[in-house]
Amino acid sequence: MSSELIYIGLGLIIGLGISMQWLAKIFRIPGIILLLPAGMIVGPVLGLVRPQEIFGDTLFPLVTIGVGILLLKGGLELRLKNLQPGMSRSVWRLVTVGVILTLFIGTVAALFLFHIPPVLAFLLSALLVVSGPTVVGPILSFARPKEPVGTVLQWEGIIIDPIGAALAVAAISFITAENPNPFLDIFLTMAVGVMLGIAAALIYTYADRTRNIPRGLGGLIALMLGIVVVTVGELIFSEAGLFAALTMGFVIANQRLTPFGSIRVLTETLEPLIIGILFIMLAAMVDLGAMVQYLVPALVLVAIYVLVARPLAGFLATHGLGYSNAQRIFIGALHPRGIVAAATASLFALNLAEFGVDFPEMVPVVFTVILATVIIYGLGTPVLSRVLKIADPEPTGIAVYGEQHWALDLAAALHTAGATVMVLAPGSRILRSVADSGKIPFEAYTGSLADLADEEVLNDAHFFKMKVAWLLIASSNRDSIGSAEDAFIDSIGPENMIIFGSDRDLQDRRVFGGKIDILAKTPYGLFGRNEDELLDMLENGYSFRAIDNREQPQDGGTPEGTRAFLRVNRDGTLAVPGSDSRLEDGESLIIITKKHDLPKKDTY
């Protein structure tokens, strides 16, 4: 293969891998819906991407390492403190009873649909037992189910991937006669992987705790250890490396000796790159003719998984654990397949070919199931969560972030006006100290902004962020403003961010540059181009206060010597556009007034 074609192939793999996820974010759909067709177009259709020729024998080792890094990140999200009573039992049932049931139904269905030997039917079913956080997380972020449903499904999606891969390895071992007792392989694979993962986590924790990891290298050293344990695990038993990576992440996430924020930041950066590269490469290797040939039985198999296997698994896993019928239906209605199914199917196809085993149905059927389940669940579950009335309501919260001394007074005034207020404490010693004291009557978030930026992780940061409709950035620090914007840009958009500080060039271009009629679509109408004047007042003994129609002049406006800032509706939402016209009962104005005029309840 010429170097020119290699350059074209690499450029398309990386470029499409990222750009398709970018488009998916814009259209709010799971990225895999665009990644798989894009890979098929540049691969079998146009012939521009030929991964096996580009990477040669290193292709599948690279794929395995990439999947291992994704599972390392997944393990970091498995925080035991997030599991409420009863949740752990339902997760355990889903990855044991649910796996066995899905495996049995899938095997029987494959026997009748494809007329293949039982061991090959078992192999196909094992490949399709898996799910995965890279597809479950985005779908849950769209569906917004109330807890504990989201956490249960997220845990299942992360844990089930290496289990399904190990089951498939057992089938491969039996088919190739490498081991007369293939189920021993499953136990040994899990045991070796868990031990390696624990060892790597202990090494990292000890090194960081004893300050032997230089500043700025923590994330990279953890990544190095993760790649090492994946490699060593795979050298001992196939797929043991996946268990090792997952275990390493899980142990690090649940220890209290050392922080692991740098690891999460790095893996969160790498995750979309790895997902994009893997899906484009694997889709480029699919035989489209075979997909068409087996399309009808593959879609029947999808229907059996979606309408029979998953609902039964969901109902059995949640029986007697206090879940409502709506929650049980939803858990039984979400099980998309993802990257592990695609990667292991592609790898095992080569293994079978080496031993002369003819199984042309495997890869096209697996990719059809992946694409179909992601489309069905990705488009259907957000609607289902609303129909079942278990979706969280549309966010109405106002998050206040920044180091300005008046930020807490603004939050207090909004709270007095009846708004749902949340304080973001990262980066502000004043906000953090008050939030940690527990003396404020509104919600406070003291975690990292990096956690808030991750749309696909269901943790404390995710559930905090789901409540936010508006972000008010009380800062003049460009880095702080950028971090806050990055954390919320995907969830609320630029129009719902208010930068109230001296460094707001980007905002001014958006507001007054004519691209968006933001004065009519946001609360900006109350202060418009007068921000600098209001900021000067705040720096010279003024602060915020909430007033109702009893304190407002009869003709509207604000009391003498004060200025209007925001208007709050009777339901606690911000008025759009903002106006200082006569207030109705239950409405409030947030005004800027002299600090000595503030009642105690409006300050902290």
Backbone torsions as a table, in degrees:
resi	resn	phi	psi	omega
1	MET	NA	131.8	-176.5
2	SER	-71.5	156.1	179.9
3	SER	-63.5	-30.9	179.0
4	GLU	-63.6	-44.2	178.9
5	LEU	-67.4	-33.9	176.9
6	ILE	-64.7	-44.7	177.6
7	TYR	-60.7	-44.1	179.6
8	ILE	-62.1	-45.0	-179.9
9	GLY	-62.3	-46.5	179.8
10	LEU	-63.6	-42.1	179.6
11	GLY	-61.8	-41.5	179.8
12	LEU	-69.5	-39.4	-179.8
13	ILE	-60.2	-50.3	-177.4
14	ILE	-73.7	-45.2	-177.5
15	GLY	-62.6	-47.7	178.9
16	LEU	-69.7	-36.2	180.0
17	GLY	-58.5	-37.4	-180.0
18	ILE	-87.4	-43.7	-174.9
19	SER	-66.6	-34.8	178.6
20	MET	-66.2	-36.5	176.3
21	GLN	-71.1	-32.4	175.9
22	TRP	-62.5	-48.7	178.0
23	LEU	-62.7	-39.7	179.8
24	ALA	-62.1	-37.5	176.4
25	LYS	-63.3	-41.2	-179.3
26	ILE	-63.3	-43.8	-177.4
27	PHE	-89.5	0.2	178.0
28	ARG	53.9	54.6	173.8
29	ILE	-130.9	156.6	176.6
30	PRO	-59.0	136.0	-176.0
31	GLY	-59.7	-30.2	-176.8
32	ILE	-62.2	-26.6	179.5
33	ILE	-62.5	-30.8	177.8
34	LEU	-96.3	-31.1	-175.9
35	LEU	-66.3	-45.9	-177.1
36	LEU	-63.8	-49.6	177.3
37	PRO	-61.2	-37.3	179.7
38	ALA	-62.8	-43.5	178.4
39	GLY	-63.7	-38.6	179.0
40	MET	-67.2	-34.8	-179.5
41	ILE	-68.5	-48.3	-177.6
42	VAL	-78.5	-14.9	179.1
43	GLY	-92.5	-95.4	-175.4
44	PRO	-64.8	-27.6	-177.8
45	VAL	-78.5	-56.0	-175.7
46	LEU	-95.0	-19.9	179.1
47	GLY	71.6	20.6	-177.9
48	LEU	-86.0	-24.5	-179.2
49	VAL	-120.3	115.6	179.6
50	ARG	-127.7	84.7	-171.5
51	PRO	-56.2	-39.1	-177.5
52	GLN	-66.5	-31.6	176.8
53	GLU	-79.2	-33.7	-179.4
54	ILE	-70.9	-45.7	-172.3
55	PHE	-103.9	-16.9	177.8
56	GLY	61.5	-137.7	-177.6
57	ASP	-69.9	-13.2	-179.7
58	THR	-83.1	-6.0	-172.5
59	LEU	-56.9	-57.1	-172.8
60	PHE	-77.6	-30.4	167.8
61	PRO	-58.4	-39.8	177.0
62	LEU	-65.3	-40.6	178.0
63	VAL	-61.6	-44.2	-179.8
64	THR	-63.0	-42.4	177.9
65	ILE	-63.8	-40.8	177.7
66	GLY	-61.7	-45.1	177.7
67	VAL	-63.3	-37.9	177.8
68	GLY	-60.7	-40.9	178.1
69	ILE	-64.2	-39.3	177.4
70	LEU	-62.8	-39.3	178.8
71	LEU	-72.6	-31.0	173.1
72	LEU	-60.0	-46.2	176.5
73	LYS	-62.9	-40.8	177.7
74	GLY	-60.6	-41.5	178.1
75	GLY	-61.7	-32.6	178.5
76	LEU	-66.2	-18.3	180.0
77	GLU	-91.5	-6.3	-177.6
78	LEU	-87.7	79.4	-179.1
79	ARG	-93.4	120.4	-177.7
80	LEU	-60.7	-29.8	-178.1
81	LYS	-66.8	-17.8	179.2
82	ASN	-83.6	-9.2	-179.6
83	LEU	-88.7	111.4	176.8
84	GLN	-79.6	163.9	178.2
85	PRO	-54.6	133.8	-178.9
86	GLY	92.7	-28.4	-179.1
87	MET	-68.3	-40.8	-178.8
88	SER	-63.8	-36.3	179.0
89	ARG	-66.3	-40.0	179.4
90	SER	-69.1	-37.4	176.3
91	VAL	-63.4	-45.8	179.9
92	TRP	-59.3	-43.2	179.2
93	ARG	-65.2	-39.6	-179.4
94	LEU	-63.1	-37.1	-176.6
95	VAL	-92.1	1.3	174.5
96	THR	-119.5	-75.7	179.9
97	VAL	-60.3	-43.3	-179.9
98	GLY	-62.0	-42.0	178.5
99	VAL	-64.1	-45.7	-179.0
100	ILE	-61.9	-44.4	-179.9
101	LEU	-64.1	-46.5	179.6
102	THR	-63.7	-39.5	178.8
103	LEU	-62.9	-43.6	-178.7
104	PHE	-66.3	-49.8	-178.5
105	ILE	-63.4	-42.1	179.6
106	GLY	-64.4	-38.4	179.7
107	THR	-65.7	-47.1	179.9
108	VAL	-62.3	-43.4	179.8
109	ALA	-62.7	-42.1	-179.4
110	ALA	-65.0	-36.4	177.9
111	LEU	-58.6	-46.4	-176.0
112	PHE	-79.8	-32.9	-175.8
113	LEU	-79.2	-36.2	-173.0
114	PHE	-113.5	-6.4	178.0
115	HIS	53.3	52.6	-178.7
116	ILE	-113.9	161.7	178.1
117	PRO	-59.4	152.3	-178.2
118	PRO	-55.6	-38.1	-177.1
119	VAL	-68.3	-34.5	176.7
120	LEU	-72.1	-35.0	175.4
121	ALA	-63.8	-39.7	177.0
122	PHE	-63.7	-42.6	179.2
123	LEU	-60.8	-47.0	179.5
124	LEU	-61.3	-43.0	-179.9
125	SER	-65.8	-38.5	178.5
126	ALA	-63.0	-40.1	178.2
127	LEU	-63.0	-30.1	-175.1
128	LEU	-99.1	8.8	172.5
129	VAL	-73.7	-30.2	-170.7
130	VAL	-70.4	164.6	173.7
131	SER	-131.6	-105.1	173.3
132	GLY	134.3	138.8	-179.2
133	PRO	-66.8	-24.1	-177.6
134	THR	-71.2	-18.4	175.0
135	VAL	-109.6	-33.5	-179.3
136	VAL	-68.0	-44.6	-176.5
137	GLY	-57.4	-52.5	179.1
138	PRO	-60.7	-38.7	-179.7
139	ILE	-65.3	-41.2	179.0
140	LEU	-66.1	-33.4	179.4
141	SER	-67.6	-27.9	175.7
142	PHE	-80.7	-40.0	-176.2
143	ALA	-75.7	-30.6	176.9
144	ARG	54.1	50.2	178.6
145	PRO	-72.1	146.6	177.1
146	LYS	-69.0	155.5	178.4
147	GLU	-69.6	153.1	9.8
148	PRO	-93.7	11.9	-171.9
149	VAL	-58.9	-47.8	-176.0
150	GLY	-60.4	-45.7	-178.3
151	THR	-65.3	-41.9	179.2
152	VAL	-59.0	-47.6	-178.3
153	LEU	-68.4	-33.9	178.3
154	GLN	-66.9	-44.7	177.7
155	TRP	-60.7	-46.4	-179.7
156	GLU	-59.1	-45.7	-177.3
157	GLY	-60.6	-33.5	-179.2
158	ILE	-79.2	-45.0	-174.1
159	ILE	-72.6	-33.5	-170.6
160	ILE	-73.3	-22.3	-176.1
161	ASP	-59.1	-56.3	-179.7
162	PRO	-66.9	-26.4	177.8
163	ILE	-64.3	-48.3	178.0
164	GLY	-61.7	-40.5	178.9
165	ALA	-63.5	-39.2	179.5
166	ALA	-66.3	-39.7	177.0
167	LEU	-61.7	-41.1	178.5
168	ALA	-65.3	-37.2	176.9
169	VAL	-62.6	-39.9	177.7
170	ALA	-60.5	-42.1	179.0
171	ALA	-65.2	-42.0	178.2
172	ILE	-61.5	-42.4	180.0
173	SER	-60.9	-39.8	179.7
174	PHE	-68.6	-43.1	-177.9
175	ILE	-63.9	-42.9	-176.4
176	THR	-87.4	0.4	177.4
177	ALA	61.0	26.7	176.8
178	GLU	-75.3	-25.2	-177.4
179	ASN	-146.1	119.1	-179.9
180	PRO	-69.3	-14.9	178.7
181	ASN	-123.8	77.7	-171.9
182	PRO	-63.5	-28.3	-178.1
183	PHE	-71.6	-18.6	170.4
184	LEU	-63.9	-33.9	177.2
185	ASP	-59.8	-38.5	-179.1
186	ILE	-62.1	-47.6	-179.8
187	PHE	-62.8	-46.4	-178.1
188	LEU	-66.3	-38.0	178.1
189	THR	-61.2	-46.7	179.3
190	MET	-64.9	-45.0	-176.7
191	ALA	-63.3	-47.7	180.0
192	VAL	-62.5	-44.5	-179.6
193	GLY	-61.9	-45.0	-179.8
194	VAL	-62.7	-44.3	-179.6
195	MET	-63.5	-42.9	178.5
196	LEU	-64.1	-41.0	179.8
197	GLY	-64.2	-42.5	177.8
198	ILE	-62.7	-44.0	-179.7
199	ALA	-60.4	-44.6	-179.4
200	ALA	-64.8	-40.5	179.4
201	ALA	-64.5	-40.6	179.4
202	LEU	-66.4	-39.8	178.3
203	ILE	-61.6	-46.6	-179.4
204	TYR	-64.3	-45.8	-177.4
205	THR	-62.6	-43.4	180.0
206	TYR	-65.2	-44.9	-178.8
207	ALA	-62.4	-40.8	-179.7
208	ASP	-73.3	-39.2	-179.5
209	ARG	-64.1	-36.4	-179.9
210	THR	-89.4	11.8	176.6
211	ARG	59.3	36.4	176.6
212	ASN	-97.0	3.8	175.4
213	ILE	-106.2	118.0	-179.1
214	PRO	-61.1	151.0	178.7
215	ARG	-59.3	132.5	178.5
216	GLY	92.2	-9.6	-178.8
217	LEU	-107.7	-0.1	-175.6
218	GLY	-57.0	-48.6	-178.8
219	GLY	-63.3	-42.0	-178.8
220	LEU	-68.2	-37.7	179.2
221	ILE	-67.0	-40.6	176.2
222	ALA	-62.7	-40.9	178.2
223	LEU	-62.7	-42.7	178.2
224	MET	-59.7	-46.1	178.9
225	LEU	-62.9	-39.2	177.9
226	GLY	-61.6	-43.7	178.9
227	ILE	-66.1	-38.0	178.9
228	VAL	-62.5	-46.8	-177.4
229	VAL	-69.7	-32.5	174.4
230	VAL	-63.0	-45.5	-178.8
231	THR	-63.8	-49.0	-179.6
232	VAL	-62.9	-43.3	179.2
233	GLY	-59.8	-43.2	-179.8
234	GLU	-67.8	-29.8	177.3
235	LEU	-69.8	-27.8	-179.4
236	ILE	-86.9	-55.6	178.3
237	PHE	-140.0	136.6	177.0
238	SER	-60.3	132.1	-179.6
239	GLU	76.3	-1.4	174.6
240	ALA	-64.7	-29.8	179.1
241	GLY	-62.8	-31.4	178.9
242	LEU	-68.0	-43.2	175.8
243	PHE	-62.6	-37.8	-179.2
244	ALA	-63.3	-45.9	-179.1
245	ALA	-64.0	-44.7	179.6
246	LEU	-62.2	-44.2	-179.5
247	THR	-64.9	-41.4	179.0
248	MET	-59.2	-47.5	178.9
249	GLY	-62.6	-42.1	-178.9
250	PHE	-62.8	-44.5	-178.4
251	VAL	-66.1	-44.4	179.7
252	ILE	-62.4	-39.1	-177.2
253	ALA	-67.8	-25.5	-173.5
254	ASN	-108.4	4.7	173.3
255	GLN	-89.6	157.5	-176.4
256	ARG	-117.1	12.4	-174.6
257	LEU	-86.2	-28.0	-175.7
258	THR	-150.3	145.1	177.9
259	PRO	-71.3	158.8	-179.4
260	PHE	-134.5	23.6	-179.3
261	GLY	-59.7	-36.3	-178.1
262	SER	-66.1	-32.5	178.2
263	ILE	-67.8	-44.0	-179.0
264	ARG	-63.7	-42.3	-179.6
265	VAL	-60.1	-44.6	-178.4
266	LEU	-66.6	-47.4	-178.3
267	THR	-67.1	-32.4	176.8
268	GLU	-67.2	-32.1	176.9
269	THR	-72.0	-40.6	-177.0
270	LEU	-75.2	-28.6	-171.9
271	GLU	-54.7	-54.7	-179.1
272	PRO	-63.1	-32.3	178.2
273	LEU	-65.6	-46.2	-178.8
274	ILE	-66.0	-45.5	179.6
275	ILE	-58.0	-46.9	-178.9
276	GLY	-61.7	-47.0	-179.3
277	ILE	-62.4	-46.3	-176.2
278	LEU	-64.9	-46.3	-177.5
279	PHE	-67.3	-39.0	178.4
280	ILE	-65.1	-44.9	-179.9
281	MET	-63.1	-48.3	-176.0
282	LEU	-68.4	-38.7	178.1
283	ALA	-67.1	-30.6	180.0
284	ALA	-69.2	-14.1	-179.1
285	MET	-97.2	-1.8	-176.2
286	VAL	-76.0	141.8	174.9
287	ASP	-87.9	105.0	-177.3
288	LEU	-64.6	-34.2	177.1
289	GLY	-60.9	-40.0	178.0
290	ALA	-69.0	-36.0	177.5
291	MET	-61.6	-42.9	177.8
292	VAL	-65.5	-40.9	-177.9
293	GLN	-60.6	-40.5	-176.3
294	TYR	-104.1	16.6	-173.7
295	LEU	-61.9	-47.1	-174.8
296	VAL	-64.2	-53.2	178.1
297	PRO	-63.4	-31.2	178.0
298	ALA	-65.5	-40.5	178.6
299	LEU	-69.4	-33.1	173.9
300	VAL	-63.9	-41.2	176.4
301	LEU	-60.9	-41.4	176.6
302	VAL	-58.4	-45.3	-179.9
303	ALA	-61.0	-38.9	178.9
304	ILE	-65.7	-42.6	177.8
305	TYR	-63.8	-45.5	-173.6
306	VAL	-73.8	-40.2	-172.0
307	LEU	-97.4	-19.1	-176.3
308	VAL	-120.1	-62.9	-171.4
309	ALA	-62.5	-51.7	-175.7
310	ARG	-67.3	-45.8	176.8
311	PRO	-57.8	-40.3	178.2
312	LEU	-64.3	-44.7	179.3
313	ALA	-61.5	-42.8	-179.9
314	GLY	-64.4	-42.1	-179.0
315	PHE	-69.8	-39.7	178.2
316	LEU	-67.1	-39.1	-176.8
317	ALA	-69.0	-25.4	-175.8
318	THR	-107.5	2.2	-177.2
319	HIS	-63.5	129.1	174.6
320	GLY	73.2	14.6	-177.1
321	LEU	-109.8	12.1	174.8
322	GLY	86.5	8.7	177.6
323	TYR	-77.3	145.6	174.3
324	SER	-73.4	162.9	178.2
325	ASN	-59.9	-38.1	179.7
326	ALA	-64.2	-41.9	178.9
327	GLN	-65.5	-39.4	-179.9
328	ARG	-66.9	-39.1	177.3
329	ILE	-62.6	-42.8	-177.8
330	PHE	-66.4	-43.6	178.2
331	ILE	-61.2	-35.0	177.2
332	GLY	-79.9	4.0	-177.2
333	ALA	-122.6	24.3	178.7
334	LEU	-147.2	108.9	175.9
335	HIS	-160.3	65.1	178.9
336	PRO	-73.3	152.5	176.1
337	ARG	-96.8	153.7	-173.1
338	GLY	-139.4	-144.1	-167.8
339	ILE	-67.0	-34.1	-178.2
340	VAL	-66.3	-40.5	176.9
341	ALA	-61.4	-44.1	-179.1
342	ALA	-65.1	-44.3	-175.8
343	ALA	-68.3	-47.7	-177.5
344	THR	-67.6	-37.2	178.1
345	ALA	-62.4	-44.5	-179.5
346	SER	-64.6	-40.3	179.9
347	LEU	-67.9	-46.2	-176.2
348	PHE	-69.2	-25.3	176.0
349	ALA	-61.8	-40.6	177.3
350	LEU	-68.4	-40.1	179.4
351	ASN	-61.3	-44.4	179.9
352	LEU	-65.1	-38.9	-179.9
353	ALA	-63.1	-37.2	178.9
354	GLU	-62.8	-31.7	180.0
355	PHE	-95.6	9.4	176.9
356	GLY	73.8	20.5	179.6
357	VAL	-90.7	122.9	-177.6
358	ASP	-92.5	112.7	179.4
359	PHE	-142.7	66.2	-174.2
360	PRO	-68.0	-17.9	-177.2
361	GLU	-74.7	-24.1	-165.5
362	MET	-59.4	-60.3	-173.3
363	VAL	-65.4	-49.2	179.9
364	PRO	-61.8	-37.2	179.4
365	VAL	-67.5	-43.5	179.5
366	VAL	-60.5	-45.3	-179.3
367	PHE	-67.9	-34.3	175.9
368	THR	-64.5	-42.8	179.3
369	VAL	-65.0	-41.0	178.7
370	ILE	-59.0	-53.7	-176.0
371	LEU	-64.4	-43.4	-177.8
372	ALA	-66.6	-42.8	-178.1
373	THR	-69.4	-36.2	178.1
374	VAL	-65.8	-41.2	178.4
375	ILE	-65.6	-47.6	-177.9
376	ILE	-62.1	-52.0	-177.2
377	TYR	-73.7	-37.0	-178.8
378	GLY	-64.3	-37.4	-179.8
379	LEU	-91.7	-27.2	-173.8
380	GLY	-89.6	-37.2	-174.1
381	THR	-68.5	-33.9	174.8
382	PRO	-60.5	-38.0	176.8
383	VAL	-68.8	-42.8	-178.7
384	LEU	-61.3	-41.3	-178.9
385	SER	-62.8	-33.2	177.5
386	ARG	-75.6	-39.2	178.6
387	VAL	-63.3	-40.5	179.8
388	LEU	-78.3	-7.0	179.5
389	LYS	61.5	37.9	174.8
390	ILE	-115.6	5.8	177.4
391	ALA	-78.6	140.1	174.1
392	ASP	-63.0	142.9	-179.7
393	PRO	-64.4	162.8	177.7
394	GLU	-58.2	138.2	-176.1
395	PRO	-65.3	143.1	176.5
396	THR	-130.1	-1.6	-173.9
397	GLY	-69.8	153.8	176.3
398	ILE	-116.6	113.3	179.1
399	ALA	-92.4	132.4	178.8
400	VAL	-112.1	125.6	-176.9
401	TYR	-136.0	142.3	174.0
402	GLY	140.8	166.0	-175.5
403	GLU	-95.4	0.6	-178.8
404	GLN	-63.3	142.2	-174.4
405	HIS	-66.4	-20.4	-177.6
406	TRP	-94.0	1.3	-175.8
407	ALA	-60.7	-40.8	-178.4
408	LEU	-70.7	-34.3	175.5
409	ASP	-63.6	-38.5	177.0
410	LEU	-63.7	-44.6	178.9
411	ALA	-61.2	-40.5	-179.9
412	ALA	-65.2	-40.5	179.1
413	ALA	-65.3	-42.0	177.4
414	LEU	-62.7	-39.7	178.2
415	HIS	-64.0	-42.0	178.0
416	THR	-61.6	-33.5	179.9
417	ALA	-76.7	-4.2	177.7
418	GLY	96.4	7.2	178.9
419	ALA	-79.2	154.1	172.4
420	THR	-83.1	111.5	-172.1
421	VAL	-111.7	139.0	174.4
422	MET	-134.0	137.3	-178.6
423	VAL	-106.5	129.8	174.0
424	LEU	-96.8	112.8	-173.9
425	ALA	-87.4	-21.9	-177.7
426	PRO	-54.0	133.6	177.2
427	GLY	88.5	-7.2	-179.9
428	SER	-127.0	114.6	179.6
429	ARG	-64.7	-35.6	-178.6
430	ILE	-65.8	-50.8	-178.8
431	LEU	-63.6	-40.4	-178.8
432	ARG	-64.8	-43.3	-178.2
433	SER	-65.2	-40.8	179.1
434	VAL	-69.6	-40.4	178.9
435	ALA	-63.3	-42.0	-179.6
436	ASP	-67.7	-24.6	-178.8
437	SER	-71.7	-22.1	-179.1
438	GLY	74.0	14.0	-175.5
439	LYS	-91.4	-6.3	-179.8
440	ILE	-92.7	144.5	-174.7
441	PRO	-87.6	11.7	179.3
442	PHE	-127.0	168.4	-173.0
443	GLU	-72.6	145.3	178.5
444	ALA	-132.0	142.6	176.6
445	TYR	-115.4	123.8	-176.8
446	THR	-114.6	6.8	178.8
447	GLY	-76.7	-162.5	-176.9
448	SER	-95.3	151.8	176.3
449	LEU	-67.9	-26.1	177.5
450	ALA	-62.1	-37.8	177.5
451	ASP	-64.9	-39.6	180.0
452	LEU	-66.1	-26.4	-177.4
453	ALA	-74.8	-16.6	-177.1
454	ASP	-85.6	111.4	-177.1
455	GLU	-76.6	-17.6	-168.3
456	GLU	-103.5	-2.5	-176.1
457	VAL	-101.9	128.8	-179.2
458	LEU	-96.8	88.5	177.2
459	ASN	-136.0	-167.7	-178.2
460	ASP	-56.0	-40.0	-179.2
461	ALA	-63.7	-41.0	-179.5
462	HIS	-60.4	-47.4	-175.8
463	PHE	-71.2	-29.4	172.7
464	PHE	-64.7	-47.2	-174.6
465	LYS	-66.7	-31.3	-178.8
466	MET	-62.9	-19.0	-177.7
467	LYS	-89.8	-9.5	-170.4
468	VAL	-90.9	126.5	174.2
469	ALA	-107.0	-29.8	-178.1
470	TRP	-132.0	144.0	175.2
471	LEU	-122.2	120.7	176.5
472	LEU	-107.7	113.0	-176.0
473	ILE	-96.4	106.0	-179.0
474	ALA	-93.7	73.9	-173.6
475	SER	-153.4	151.7	171.4
476	SER	-118.2	12.0	-179.9
477	ASN	-94.8	119.3	-173.8
478	ARG	-61.8	-39.2	-179.8
479	ASP	-66.0	-42.5	179.2
480	SER	-63.7	-41.5	178.8
481	ILE	-62.4	-44.8	-179.7
482	GLY	-62.3	-41.4	179.8
483	SER	-64.2	-42.3	179.6
484	ALA	-66.7	-41.2	178.4
485	GLU	-63.5	-42.0	179.5
486	ASP	-61.5	-36.1	-176.6
487	ALA	-70.5	-27.5	-172.6
488	PHE	-118.7	-4.0	-171.7
489	ILE	-60.7	-36.7	-177.5
490	ASP	-77.6	-29.2	-173.4
491	SER	-89.3	-34.4	-177.0
492	ILE	-121.7	-15.3	178.3
493	GLY	80.2	161.7	-176.6
494	PRO	-66.3	-28.5	-177.1
495	GLU	-66.6	-22.6	-177.7
496	ASN	-100.9	20.5	175.0
497	MET	-113.7	132.7	177.9
498	ILE	-117.6	112.1	175.7
499	ILE	-92.9	111.6	-178.7
500	PHE	-112.7	86.0	-178.0
501	GLY	-171.6	177.7	-173.5
502	SER	-76.9	-25.9	-177.7
503	ASP	-98.4	86.7	-174.3
504	ARG	-139.8	37.6	-178.0
505	ASP	-58.6	-45.7	-178.3
506	LEU	-62.6	-43.2	179.3
507	GLN	-62.3	-44.8	-178.8
508	ASP	-60.7	-36.5	178.0
509	ARG	-66.6	-37.7	178.2
510	ARG	-69.5	-43.0	-173.3
511	VAL	-74.2	-45.8	-170.9
512	PHE	-111.1	5.0	-177.6
513	GLY	-87.0	-1.4	176.9
514	GLY	87.1	-1.7	-179.0
515	LYS	-77.1	-35.3	-178.4
516	ILE	-132.8	133.7	176.0
517	ASP	-79.6	67.9	-170.0
518	ILE	-74.2	-23.6	178.2
519	LEU	-66.5	-30.6	179.4
520	ALA	-88.2	-21.5	-174.1
521	LYS	-104.6	-1.2	-179.0
522	THR	-138.3	175.8	178.2
523	PRO	-72.6	4.3	-176.8
524	TYR	-60.9	-20.6	-174.9
525	GLY	-57.0	-20.8	-178.0
526	LEU	-80.2	-28.5	-177.2
527	PHE	-127.0	-16.7	169.9
528	GLY	43.0	-120.8	-176.0
529	ARG	-88.5	11.8	-175.2
530	ASN	-99.0	21.1	-176.6
531	GLU	-59.5	-43.5	-176.8
532	ASP	-61.7	-39.7	178.1
533	GLU	-62.8	-43.9	180.0
534	LEU	-67.1	-38.0	177.9
535	LEU	-63.7	-39.0	176.8
536	ASP	-62.0	-39.7	177.4
537	MET	-62.3	-41.7	-179.0
538	LEU	-67.3	-28.0	178.3
539	GLU	-82.8	-5.2	-175.8
540	ASN	-127.2	49.8	170.7
541	GLY	88.3	11.2	177.4
542	TYR	-106.0	158.8	174.1
543	SER	-154.3	-163.2	-172.2
544	PHE	-105.2	151.2	178.1
545	ARG	-153.1	148.5	176.6
546	ALA	-100.5	132.6	175.0
547	ILE	-125.5	155.1	174.7
548	ASP	-113.7	-168.9	-174.4
549	ASN	-70.2	-13.0	176.9
550	ARG	-73.2	-29.3	-179.5
551	GLU	-99.7	-10.7	-179.0
552	GLN	-79.8	142.8	174.3
553	PRO	-55.2	153.1	-173.8
554	GLN	-59.1	-35.1	-178.5
555	ASP	-91.4	11.9	-178.3
556	GLY	92.9	-169.2	-177.6
557	GLY	81.9	-156.8	-178.3
558	THR	-129.4	162.2	177.3
559	PRO	-58.6	154.9	-178.1
560	GLU	-57.0	137.3	177.6
561	GLY	84.3	4.6	-179.9
562	THR	-121.1	165.7	178.5
563	ARG	-130.9	144.2	178.4
564	ALA	-78.2	145.2	179.5
565	PHE	-123.5	-60.0	179.7
566	LEU	-136.4	153.7	175.3
567	ARG	-115.7	134.0	-178.1
568	VAL	-114.1	126.8	178.9
569	ASN	-71.7	169.5	-177.2
570	ARG	-66.1	-22.0	178.0
571	ASP	-90.9	8.3	176.9
572	GLY	88.5	0.5	178.0
573	THR	-88.6	159.8	176.8
574	LEU	-76.7	138.0	178.2
575	ALA	-73.4	132.4	178.7
576	VAL	-130.8	119.0	-5.2
577	PRO	-76.2	161.6	178.7
578	GLY	-70.7	147.1	-179.0
579	SER	-154.5	148.0	175.8
580	ASP	-106.2	24.7	176.0
581	SER	-65.3	174.4	-174.7
582	ARG	-55.9	128.7	-179.4
583	LEU	-76.1	140.1	171.3
584	GLU	-84.9	166.3	176.7
585	ASP	-58.1	132.2	179.2
586	GLY	91.7	-12.9	177.9
587	GLU	-90.2	159.6	-179.1
588	SER	-141.8	155.4	169.6
589	LEU	-114.2	136.5	170.2
590	ILE	-93.8	117.7	-176.9
591	ILE	-115.8	160.4	172.8
592	ILE	-101.8	121.6	-175.4
593	THR	-140.4	168.4	178.8
594	LYS	-62.1	142.4	-172.1
595	LYS	-64.8	-31.8	-177.9
596	HIS	-72.0	-10.8	177.1
597	ASP	-89.0	-2.4	-175.7
598	LEU	-80.7	133.7	170.8
599	PRO	-70.5	155.9	-175.5
600	LYS	-60.2	-34.2	-176.1
601	LYS	-67.7	-15.4	179.1
602	ASP	-92.9	4.4	179.4
603	THR	-133.3	155.0	178.8
604	TYR	-138.6	NA	NA
